[in-house]
């Protein structure tokens, strides 16, 4: 194995994804190992790790596997067509902008959920603090 390739265990450690998850993403066509060792082990490059990081960042925002596949296709096509058809390039960029807008909306929704969860936790702390015979609760750290 050369310095340019990593085995799946190193990729899992770097991406904080499980081996099973990485294999699943391979099975559904989101990522393909760049090579195989003589012993048949999957070998990945920095580009493969970057691709997995895109997937990892999309997952908690609720993007589907099809949406992940579509965005990865967009980035692959943009990377391959640096000096290609400007009309196609603009169409790809507009599709990417749509994903950026969707991500921003999903982040706003998560912020709202977090605010509600923090309010709920504060309500519980207040109720416990005000309950007769209860010891004061320590303040939460930020």
N, C-alpha and C positions, 0 to 999 in steps of 0.2 A: 504494500500500500504506500502511495506517495503522500507528500505533505498536503496536496491539494484535495485529497479525499478523506472523508470521515466515515466511520462506521455508525450504524444506527444508534448505538448507545451514547456516543458523543453528541450526536444531533439531538437526541432526546434530552440530554443534560442542558445543552445550549438553548433549546427552544422551550424547555419545561413542559414538553409533551411526553406522554407515555409511549413506549415502544408499540403498544397495541394501537394507539391513536395514529401514530405515523404510518403503521401498516394499513390501517383502515383508510387513511387518506390516499394511500397508494392504490388500494383496491377500488376506490371510487373514482380514480383518475385525477385527483387534485395535484399529486406530486409523484414523480417517478425518479427513482434513484438514478444518478448520472452514470453509474457503472456498477459492476459486480466484481468482487474479488475472485481469485482462482477457486476459492472454496465456496463461492456462491453468495457471500455476504453482500448486503446492500452497501453501496458506497455513495456518499453524498458530497456535494460541493457547497461553497458559500452561497451560490445562487439558489440551490435547493433549500438551504437553511432560510434564506430570505423569503422564499416562497412559503415555507411553513410558518414563518412569522406573520405573513399577511393573513394566512388562514387562522392562526391563533388569535390575532387581533379582531378578526371579523366574527368569530364564534360567540363571544360574550355579548355582542351587539345584536345577536339573533339572526344574522344572515344565514340563508339556507346553503346547502351544498351546491345547488345549482347557481346561486348568486356568487358564491366563492369561485366556482369554476368559470363563470362568465367574467368576473373581474380579472382573474388570472389570465384568461384568454385575451382580454383587452390589453393588459400590461405586456404580455408576450408579443402581441401584434404591434404594439407601439414600439417596443424595443427592436423588433425585427425590421420595422419600416421607418427608420429614422429619416431617410430622404425620399420616402415613397409618395404616393398620391396624397396631396394635401386635403382633398375632400374626404377620403377615408380616414385620414389622421384626425381631422376635425370631428368626424362622427364618433370615433373611438374616444376622443377627449370629452365629448359631450356625454357619452355613456359613463365615463369615469366621474365626471362632475355629478351625475345623478347619484352615483354611489356615495360620493362625498356628502351630498345633501342628505341622503338617507342616513348616513352615519351620524351626522350632526343632529338630526331629529331623534335618533335612537339614544344618543348621549343625553339630550335634553330630557327624554323620558326617564332615563336611569337617574338623572339628577333629581327629578321630581320624586321618584320612588325612594331614593336615599333620604331626601328631606322628610318625607312622610315616615320612614322607618326611624329616623332620629327623633322626630316628634313623638312617636309612639314610645320609644325607649325613655325619653324624658318624662312622659306621662307616668310610666311605670315607676321610675325613680322617685318622682314626686309623691305618688301614692304610697310607696314603701316608706319614704322619709316621714310622711305625715301619719302613718299608721301608728296607733298607740303601742308603746313598748318596743318599738323597733330602734335598733342602733342606726346611726347615720351611715349612709352608703358613701364610699369614696367617690370622688368626682372622676368622670371619664377623662382620659387623656386624649388630646387631639392628635 
